[in-house]
Amino acid sequence: MANTKSAAKRARQSTKRNARNKAITSGVRNQIRKAREVMTTKDPAKIDDELRKATRALDKAASKGIVHKRNASRRASRLALAANAAKAVKA
């Protein structure tokens, strides 16, 4: 338990930030999962759409400091590679 007013405020802020970060991280994971699931279909338009959404979610999380910039870039790159491979197989 916090002993001072400032420590109590920091605890409140930490709780709020933790909830927000958890929600955004979960959203990013869900978007990536959707993109990977769509890669099993034969529709390149759907693959491109979901890839765009997942990349956007990663970039937004990186801009807010929830995911490191390079981590987001690496994950987006790997998703793009997987999407291109899925489209090549289906074509």
N, CA, C and O atoms as a printed pandas DataFrame, in Angstrom:
     atom_number atom_name residue_name chain_id  residue_number  x_coord  y_coord  z_coord
0              1         N          MET        A               1    0.835   -1.177    0.000
1              2        CA          MET        A               1    0.000    0.000    0.000
2              3         C          MET        A               1    0.880    1.241    0.000
3              4         O          MET        A               1    1.932    1.277    0.639
4              5         N          ALA        A               2    0.429    2.259   -0.731
5              6        CA          ALA        A               2    1.203    3.491   -0.842
6              7         C          ALA        A               2    1.157    4.283    0.472
7              8         O          ALA        A               2    0.124    4.362    1.137
8              9         N          ASN        A               3    2.309    4.862    0.819
9             10        CA          ASN        A               3    2.403    5.616    2.067
10            11         C          ASN        A               3    2.215    7.110    1.858
11            12         O          ASN        A               3    1.848    7.818    2.795
12            13         N          THR        A               4    2.457    7.599    0.658
13            14        CA          THR        A               4    2.353    9.037    0.398
14            15         C          THR        A               4    1.332    9.284   -0.713
15            16         O          THR        A               4    0.939    8.370   -1.437
16            17         N          LYS        A               5    0.915   10.556   -0.823
17            18        CA          LYS        A               5   -0.048   10.917   -1.866
18            19         C          LYS        A               5    0.535   10.662   -3.257
19            20         O          LYS        A               5   -0.160   10.191   -4.158
20            21         N          SER        A               6    1.806   10.977   -3.413
21            22        CA          SER        A               6    2.424   10.815   -4.735
22            23         C          SER        A               6    2.541    9.328   -5.096
23            24         O          SER        A               6    2.363    8.952   -6.255
24            25         N          ALA        A               7    2.840    8.490   -4.101
25            26        CA          ALA        A               7    2.938    7.054   -4.358
26            27         C          ALA        A               7    1.570    6.483   -4.707
27            28         O          ALA        A               7    1.462    5.599   -5.556
28            29         N          ALA        A               8    0.526    6.987   -4.054
29            30        CA          ALA        A               8   -0.836    6.525   -4.351
30            31         C          ALA        A               8   -1.222    6.909   -5.777
31            32         O          ALA        A               8   -1.842    6.127   -6.497
32            33         N          LYS        A               9   -0.847    8.121   -6.172
33            34        CA          LYS        A               9   -1.145    8.579   -7.533
34            35         C          LYS        A               9   -0.402    7.714   -8.558
35            36         O          LYS        A               9   -0.971    7.325   -9.579
36            37         N          ARG        A              10    0.863    7.417   -8.281
37            38        CA          ARG        A              10    1.638    6.583   -9.210
38            39         C          ARG        A              10    1.002    5.193   -9.327
39            40         O          ARG        A              10    0.991    4.601  -10.407
40            41         N          ALA        A              11    0.477    4.681   -8.223
41            42        CA          ALA        A              11   -0.177    3.369   -8.251
42            43         C          ALA        A              11   -1.436    3.418   -9.116
43            44         O          ALA        A              11   -1.705    2.493   -9.882
44            45         N          ARG        A              12   -2.209    4.509   -8.989
45            46        CA          ARG        A              12   -3.410    4.667   -9.818
46            47         C          ARG        A              12   -3.045    4.758  -11.291
47            48         O          ARG        A              12   -3.679    4.127  -12.137
48            49         N          GLN        A              13   -2.019    5.547  -11.592
49            50        CA          GLN        A              13   -1.593    5.705  -12.981
50            51         C          GLN        A              13   -1.110    4.379  -13.553
51            52         O          GLN        A              13   -1.411    4.033  -14.696
52            53         N          SER        A              14   -0.363    3.649  -12.747
53            54        CA          SER        A              14    0.176    2.366  -13.184
54            55         C          SER        A              14   -0.949    1.388  -13.502
55            56         O          SER        A              14   -0.875    0.656  -14.490
56            57         N          THR        A              15   -1.981    1.371  -12.676
57            58        CA          THR        A              15   -3.115    0.481  -12.901
58            59         C          THR        A              15   -3.818    0.817  -14.207
59            60         O          THR        A              15   -4.166   -0.074  -14.981
60            61         N          LYS        A              16   -4.025    2.115  -14.447
61            62        CA          LYS        A              16   -4.690    2.554  -15.684
62            63         C          LYS        A              16   -3.870    2.200  -16.911
63            64         O          LYS        A              16   -4.397    1.689  -17.899
64            65         N          ARG        A              17   -2.573    2.476  -16.838
65            66        CA          ARG        A              17   -1.693    2.208  -17.980
66            67         C          ARG        A              17   -1.610    0.712  -18.260
67            68         O          ARG        A              17   -1.603    0.283  -19.414
68            69         N          ASN        A              18   -1.547   -0.071  -17.190
69            70        CA          ASN        A              18   -1.471   -1.520  -17.336
70            71         C          ASN        A              18   -2.709   -2.048  -18.065
71            72         O          ASN        A              18   -2.596   -2.897  -18.949
72            73         N          ALA        A              19   -3.883   -1.548  -17.694
73            74        CA          ALA        A              19   -5.125   -1.991  -18.337
74            75         C          ALA        A              19   -5.142   -1.591  -19.810
75            76         O          ALA        A              19   -5.530   -2.382  -20.670
76            77         N          ARG        A              20   -4.721   -0.361  -20.095
77            78        CA          ARG        A              20   -4.710    0.118  -21.484
78            79         C          ARG        A              20   -3.709   -0.678  -22.319
79            80         O          ARG        A              20   -4.021   -1.088  -23.437
80            81         N          ASN        A              21   -2.512   -0.899  -21.782
81            82        CA          ASN        A              21   -1.491   -1.655  -22.513
82            83         C          ASN        A              21   -1.947   -3.084  -22.776
83            84         O          ASN        A              21   -1.716   -3.625  -23.857
84            85         N          LYS        A              22   -2.597   -3.693  -21.784
85            86        CA          LYS        A              22   -3.069   -5.060  -21.931
86            87         C          LYS        A              22   -4.122   -5.143  -23.026
87            88         O          LYS        A              22   -4.119   -6.083  -23.821
88            89         N          ALA        A              23   -5.021   -4.167  -23.073
89            90        CA          ALA        A              23   -6.082   -4.157  -24.085
90            91         C          ALA        A              23   -5.492   -4.008  -25.483
91            92         O          ALA        A              23   -5.902   -4.710  -26.408
92            93         N          ILE        A              24   -4.545   -3.110  -25.642
93            94        CA          ILE        A              24   -3.947   -2.875  -26.957
94            95         C          ILE        A              24   -3.133   -4.088  -27.393
95            96         O          ILE        A              24   -3.198   -4.498  -28.552
96            97         N          THR        A              25   -2.365   -4.664  -26.467
97            98        CA          THR        A              25   -1.565   -5.848  -26.789
98            99         C          THR        A              25   -2.463   -6.996  -27.215
99           100         O          THR        A              25   -2.161   -7.708  -28.173
100          101         N          SER        A              26   -3.561   -7.174  -26.505
101          102        CA          SER        A              26   -4.505   -8.229  -26.837
102          103         C          SER        A              26   -5.108   -7.992  -28.217
103          104         O          SER        A              26   -5.272   -8.934  -28.993
104          105         N          GLY        A              27   -5.436   -6.746  -28.525
105          106        CA          GLY        A              27   -5.981   -6.403  -29.838
106          107         C          GLY        A              27   -5.005   -6.698  -30.955
107          108         O          GLY        A              27   -5.391   -7.191  -32.015
108          109         N          VAL        A              28   -3.741   -6.396  -30.718
109          110        CA          VAL        A              28   -2.700   -6.665  -31.722
110          111         C          VAL        A              28   -2.591   -8.169  -31.948
111          112         O          VAL        A              28   -2.524   -8.623  -33.090
112          113         N          ARG        A              29   -2.573   -8.943  -30.863
113          114        CA          ARG        A              29   -2.479  -10.405  -30.985
114          115         C          ARG        A              29   -3.673  -10.974  -31.751
115          116         O          ARG        A              29   -3.509  -11.850  -32.599
116          117         N          ASN        A              30   -4.872  -10.475  -31.450
117          118        CA          ASN        A              30   -6.068  -10.939  -32.149
118          119         C          ASN        A              30   -5.995  -10.626  -33.635
119          120         O          ASN        A              30   -6.365  -11.452  -34.469
120          121         N          GLN        A              31   -5.518   -9.435  -33.963
121          122        CA          GLN        A              31   -5.429   -9.034  -35.368
122          123         C          GLN        A              31   -4.424   -9.914  -36.117
123          124         O          GLN        A              31   -4.667  -10.307  -37.258
124          125         N          ILE        A              32   -3.302  -10.218  -35.477
125          126        CA          ILE        A              32   -2.293  -11.089  -36.092
126          127         C          ILE        A              32   -2.869  -12.491  -36.281
127          128         O          ILE        A              32   -2.639  -13.127  -37.310
128          129         N          ARG        A              33   -3.617  -12.970  -35.286
129          130        CA          ARG        A              33   -4.231  -14.291  -35.376
130          131         C          ARG        A              33   -5.208  -14.353  -36.550
131          132         O          ARG        A              33   -5.225  -15.330  -37.298
132          133         N          LYS        A              34   -6.021  -13.303  -36.705
133          134        CA          LYS        A              34   -6.963  -13.250  -37.828
134          135         C          LYS        A              34   -6.216  -13.282  -39.157
135          136         O          LYS        A              34   -6.609  -13.990  -40.084
136          137         N          ALA        A              35   -5.144  -12.514  -39.238
137          138        CA          ALA        A              35   -4.368  -12.464  -40.480
138          139         C          ALA        A              35   -3.805  -13.842  -40.807
139          140         O          ALA        A              35   -3.831  -14.259  -41.965
140          141         N          ARG        A              36   -3.300  -14.549  -39.810
141          142        CA          ARG        A              36   -2.736  -15.880  -40.053
142          143         C          ARG        A              36   -3.829  -16.881  -40.456
143          144         O          ARG        A              36   -3.591  -17.761  -41.284
144          145         N          GLU        A              37   -5.021  -16.746  -39.872
145          146        CA          GLU        A              37   -6.122  -17.638  -40.230
146          147         C          GLU        A              37   -6.562  -17.405  -41.673
147          148         O          GLU        A              37   -6.852  -18.358  -42.396
148          149         N          VAL        A              38   -6.612  -16.146  -42.093
149          150        CA          VAL        A              38   -7.043  -15.814  -43.451
150          151         C          VAL        A              38   -6.039  -16.333  -44.474
151          152         O          VAL        A              38   -6.403  -16.588  -45.622
152          153         N          MET        A              39   -4.786  -16.490  -44.071
153          154        CA          MET        A              39   -3.760  -16.967  -44.998
154          155         C          MET        A              39   -4.025  -18.400  -45.451
155          156         O          MET        A              39   -3.451  -18.853  -46.441
156          157         N          THR        A              40   -4.892  -19.116  -44.731
157          158        CA          THR        A              40   -5.233  -20.473  -45.150
158          159         C          THR        A              40   -6.303  -20.476  -46.241
159          160         O          THR        A              40   -6.534  -21.504  -46.878
160          161         N          THR        A              41   -6.955  -19.334  -46.460
161          162        CA          THR        A              41   -7.975  -19.248  -47.510
162          163         C          THR        A              41   -7.316  -18.992  -48.859
163          164         O          THR        A              41   -6.102  -18.804  -48.945
164          165         N          LYS        A              42   -8.114  -18.990  -49.889
165          166        CA          LYS        A              42   -7.580  -18.808  -51.239
166          167         C          LYS        A              42   -7.781  -17.397  -51.765
167          168         O          LYS        A              42   -7.494  -17.125  -52.931
168          169         N          ASP        A              43   -8.272  -16.493  -50.917
169          170        CA          ASP        A              43   -8.624  -15.162  -51.391
170          171         C          ASP        A              43   -7.498  -14.157  -51.123
171          172         O          ASP        A              43   -7.306  -13.750  -49.978
172          173         N          PRO        A              44   -6.753  -13.752  -52.155
173          174        CA          PRO        A              44   -5.653  -12.798  -51.953
174          175         C          PRO        A              44   -6.131  -11.430  -51.463
175          176         O          PRO        A              44   -5.403  -10.739  -50.751
176          177         N          ALA        A              45   -7.347  -11.039  -51.838
177          178        CA          ALA        A              45   -7.873   -9.745  -51.393
178          179         C          ALA        A              45   -8.071   -9.743  -49.876
179          180         O          ALA        A              45   -7.743   -8.768  -49.201
180          181         N          LYS        A              46   -8.611  -10.847  -49.349
181          182        CA          LYS        A              46   -8.805  -10.951  -47.892
182          183         C          LYS        A              46   -7.461  -10.970  -47.175
183          184         O          LYS        A              46   -7.293  -10.352  -46.124
184          185         N          ILE        A              47   -6.510  -11.688  -47.759
185          186        CA          ILE        A              47   -5.170  -11.776  -47.159
186          187         C          ILE        A              47   -4.559  -10.378  -47.065
187          188         O          ILE        A              47   -4.027   -9.998  -46.022
188          189         N          ASP        A              48   -4.637   -9.615  -48.159
189          190        CA          ASP        A              48   -4.079   -8.258  -48.165
190          191         C          ASP        A              48   -4.774   -7.369  -47.147
191          192         O          ASP        A              48   -4.127   -6.586  -46.451
192          193         N          ASP        A              49   -6.110   -7.494  -47.061
193          194        CA          ASP        A              49   -6.885   -6.662  -46.138
194          195         C          ASP        A              49   -6.498   -6.940  -44.689
195          196         O          ASP        A              49   -6.251   -6.014  -43.916
196          197         N          GLU        A              50   -6.446   -8.221  -44.326
197          198        CA          GLU        A              50   -6.099   -8.578  -42.943
198          199         C          GLU        A              50   -4.631   -8.241  -42.625
199          200         O          GLU        A              50   -4.307   -7.852  -41.503
200          201         N          LEU        A              51   -3.766   -8.391  -43.610
201          202        CA          LEU        A              51   -2.360   -8.028  -43.415
202          203         C          LEU        A              51   -2.244   -6.533  -43.127
203          204         O          LEU        A              51   -1.497   -6.116  -42.243
204          205         N          ARG        A              52   -2.989   -5.741  -43.881
205          206        CA          ARG        A              52   -2.976   -4.286  -43.684
206          207         C          ARG        A              52   -3.463   -3.926  -42.277
207          208         O          ARG        A              52   -2.874   -3.076  -41.611
208          209         N          LYS        A              53   -4.545   -4.581  -41.829
209          210        CA          LYS        A              53   -5.082   -4.314  -40.492
210          211         C          LYS        A              53   -4.086   -4.694  -39.402
211          212         O          LYS        A              53   -3.899   -3.954  -38.436
212          213         N          ALA        A              54   -3.449   -5.852  -39.562
213          214        CA          ALA        A              54   -2.490   -6.315  -38.557
214          215         C          ALA        A              54   -1.273   -5.399  -38.506
215          216         O          ALA        A              54   -0.779   -5.070  -37.427
216          217         N          THR        A              55   -0.792   -4.988  -39.677
217          218        CA          THR        A              55    0.361   -4.085  -39.731
218          219         C          THR        A              55    0.021   -2.747  -39.090
219          220         O          THR        A              55    0.836   -2.168  -38.372
220          221         N          ARG        A              56   -1.173   -2.266  -39.350
221          222        CA          ARG        A              56   -1.612   -0.992  -38.764
222          223         C          ARG        A              56   -1.684   -1.108  -37.239
223          224         O          ARG        A              56   -1.245   -0.205  -36.526
224          225         N          ALA        A              57   -2.233   -2.212  -36.744
225          226        CA          ALA        A              57   -2.329   -2.414  -35.298
226          227         C          ALA        A              57   -0.941   -2.452  -34.662
227          228         O          ALA        A              57   -0.722   -1.869  -33.600
228          229         N          LEU        A              58   -0.010   -3.138  -35.314
229          230        CA          LEU        A              58    1.364   -3.201  -34.797
230          231         C          LEU        A              58    2.002   -1.813  -34.782
231          232         O          LEU        A              58    2.647   -1.432  -33.805
232          233         N          ASP        A              59    1.821   -1.058  -35.868
233          234        CA          ASP        A              59    2.418    0.272  -35.948
234          235         C          ASP        A              59    1.836    1.210  -34.898
235          236         O          ASP        A              59    2.559    2.016  -34.312
236          237         N          LYS        A              60    0.537    1.106  -34.662
237          238        CA          LYS        A              60   -0.088    1.958  -33.648
238          239         C          LYS        A              60    0.433    1.610  -32.256
239          240         O          LYS        A              60    0.706    2.499  -31.448
240          241         N          ALA        A              61    0.569    0.313  -31.980
241          242        CA          ALA        A              61    1.088   -0.114  -30.682
242          243         C          ALA        A              61    2.526    0.370  -30.505
243          244         O          ALA        A              61    2.918    0.767  -29.408
244          245         N          ALA        A              62    3.315    0.337  -31.587
245          246        CA          ALA        A              62    4.702    0.808  -31.512
246          247         C          ALA        A              62    4.743    2.313  -31.281
247          248         O          ALA        A              62    5.593    2.799  -30.535
248          249         N          SER        A              63    3.843    3.050  -31.908
249          250        CA          SER        A              63    3.854    4.509  -31.758
250          251         C          SER        A              63    3.473    4.916  -30.335
251          252         O          SER        A              63    3.873    5.982  -29.867
252          253         N          LYS        A              64    2.700    4.070  -29.646
253          254        CA          LYS        A              64    2.306    4.358  -28.265
254          255         C          LYS        A              64    3.293    3.797  -27.251
255          256         O          LYS        A              64    3.138    3.999  -26.047
256          257         N          GLY        A              65    4.324    3.080  -27.749
257          258        CA          GLY        A              65    5.343    2.570  -26.848
258          259         C          GLY        A              65    4.979    1.263  -26.181
259          260         O          GLY        A              65    5.650    0.843  -25.238
260          261         N          ILE        A              66    3.924    0.607  -26.653
261          262        CA          ILE        A              66    3.492   -0.641  -26.045
262          263         C          ILE        A              66    4.334   -1.799  -26.566
263          264         O          ILE        A              66    4.644   -2.737  -25.831
264          265         N          VAL        A              67    4.698   -1.720  -27.841
265          266        CA          VAL        A              67    5.583   -2.685  -28.473
266          267         C          VAL        A              67    6.765   -1.888  -29.004
267          268         O          VAL        A              67    6.583   -0.782  -29.511
268          269         N          HIS        A              68    7.964   -2.428  -28.896
269          270        CA          HIS        A              68    9.131   -1.720  -29.410
270          271         C          HIS        A              68    9.022   -1.582  -30.919
271          272         O          HIS        A              68    8.483   -2.453  -31.601
272          273         N          LYS        A              69    9.542   -0.471  -31.429
273          274        CA          LYS        A              69    9.457   -0.159  -32.856
274          275         C          LYS        A              69   10.031   -1.273  -33.723
275          276         O          LYS        A              69    9.428   -1.655  -34.726
276          277         N          ARG        A              70   11.180   -1.789  -33.346
277          278        CA          ARG        A              70   11.820   -2.835  -34.152
278          279         C          ARG        A              70   11.071   -4.160  -34.038
279          280         O          ARG        A              70   10.999   -4.928  -34.998
280          281         N          ASN        A              71   10.520   -4.418  -32.861
281          282        CA          ASN        A              71    9.726   -5.628  -32.664
282          283         C          ASN        A              71    8.502   -5.595  -33.580
283          284         O          ASN        A              71    8.179   -6.592  -34.225
284          285         N          ALA        A              72    7.831   -4.461  -33.635
285          286        CA          ALA        A              72    6.654   -4.319  -34.491
286          287         C          ALA        A              72    7.042   -4.468  -35.952
287          288         O          ALA        A              72    6.341   -5.126  -36.721
288          289         N          SER        A              73    8.143   -3.865  -36.331
289          290        CA          SER        A              73    8.614   -3.935  -37.708
290          291         C          SER        A              73    8.937   -5.376  -38.090
291          292         O          SER        A              73    8.571   -5.830  -39.174
292          293         N          ARG        A              74    9.613   -6.087  -37.212
293          294        CA          ARG        A              74    9.979   -7.481  -37.475
294          295         C          ARG        A              74    8.740   -8.349  -37.629
295          296         O          ARG        A              74    8.665   -9.172  -38.541
296          297         N          ARG        A              75    7.768   -8.170  -36.741
297          298        CA          ARG        A              75    6.550   -8.977  -36.796
298          299         C          ARG        A              75    5.736   -8.678  -38.047
299          300         O          ARG        A              75    5.163   -9.588  -38.646
300          301         N          ALA        A              76    5.680   -7.413  -38.444
301          302        CA          ALA        A              76    4.960   -7.035  -39.670
302          303         C          ALA        A              76    5.653   -7.633  -40.883
303          304         O          ALA        A              76    4.994   -8.103  -41.810
304          305         N          SER        A              77    6.977   -7.617  -40.878
305          306        CA          SER        A              77    7.741   -8.161  -41.979
306          307         C          SER        A              77    7.502   -9.663  -42.114
307          308         O          SER        A              77    7.312  -10.164  -43.222
308          309         N          ARG        A              78    7.510  -10.370  -41.009
309          310        CA          ARG        A              78    7.284  -11.809  -41.038
310          311         C          ARG        A              78    5.859  -12.141  -41.501
311          312         O          ARG        A              78    5.637  -13.123  -42.209
312          313         N          LEU        A              79    4.908  -11.309  -41.090
313          314        CA          LEU        A              79    3.540  -11.508  -41.554
314          315         C          LEU        A              79    3.447  -11.309  -43.063
315          316         O          LEU        A              79    2.784  -12.077  -43.760
316          317         N          ALA        A              80    4.117  -10.275  -43.557
317          318        CA          ALA        A              80    4.097   -9.983  -44.993
318          319         C          ALA        A              80    4.728  -11.132  -45.777
319          320         O          ALA        A              80    4.218  -11.521  -46.827
320          321         N          LEU        A              81    5.828  -11.673  -45.274
321          322        CA          LEU        A              81    6.467  -12.813  -45.928
322          323         C          LEU        A              81    5.521  -14.013  -45.974
323          324         O          LEU        A              81    5.415  -14.690  -46.997
324          325         N          ALA        A              82    4.841  -14.268  -44.868
325          326        CA          ALA        A              82    3.910  -15.388  -44.813
326          327         C          ALA        A              82    2.737  -15.166  -45.765
327          328         O          ALA        A              82    2.269  -16.099  -46.417
328          329         N          ALA        A              83    2.269  -13.919  -45.835
329          330        CA          ALA        A              83    1.152  -13.599  -46.730
330          331         C          ALA        A              83    1.555  -13.788  -48.186
331          332         O          ALA        A              83    0.796  -14.343  -48.980
332          333         N          ASN        A              84    2.743  -13.329  -48.531
333          334        CA          ASN        A              84    3.220  -13.492  -49.912
334          335         C          ASN        A              84    3.381  -14.967  -50.264
335          336         O          ASN        A              84    3.060  -15.385  -51.376
336          337         N          ALA        A              85    3.875  -15.748  -49.316
337          338        CA          ALA        A              85    4.047  -17.170  -49.560
338          339         C          ALA        A              85    2.672  -17.855  -49.732
339          340         O          ALA        A              85    2.503  -18.731  -50.580
340          341         N          ALA        A              86    1.699  -17.433  -48.908
341          342        CA          ALA        A              86    0.354  -18.020  -49.004
342          343         C          ALA        A              86   -0.293  -17.660  -50.341
343          344         O          ALA        A              86   -0.966  -18.487  -50.956
344          345         N          LYS        A              87   -0.085  -16.426  -50.782
345          346        CA          LYS        A              87   -0.671  -16.008  -52.071
346          347         C          LYS        A              87    0.007  -16.737  -53.220
347          348         O          LYS        A              87   -0.654  -17.069  -54.204
348          349         N          ALA        A              88    1.304  -16.997  -53.124
349          350        CA          ALA        A              88    2.034  -17.676  -54.184
350          351         C          ALA        A              88    1.583  -19.133  -54.317
351          352         O          ALA        A              88    1.482  -19.660  -55.425
352          353         N          VAL        A              89    1.317  -19.769  -53.197
353          354        CA          VAL        A              89    0.888  -21.166  -53.201
354          355         C          VAL        A              89   -0.518  -21.275  -53.793
355          356         O          VAL        A              89   -0.822  -22.203  -54.542
356          357         N          LYS        A              90   -1.363  -20.312  -53.442
357          358        CA          LYS        A              90   -2.755  -20.375  -53.870
358          359         C          LYS        A              90   -2.939  -19.948  -55.314
359          360         O          LYS        A              90   -3.955  -20.281  -55.923
360          361         N          ALA        A              91   -1.974  -19.212  -55.884
361          362        CA          ALA        A              91   -2.137  -18.675  -57.242
362          363         C          ALA        A              91   -1.998  -19.727  -58.323
363          364         O          ALA        A              91   -2.112  -19.414  -59.508
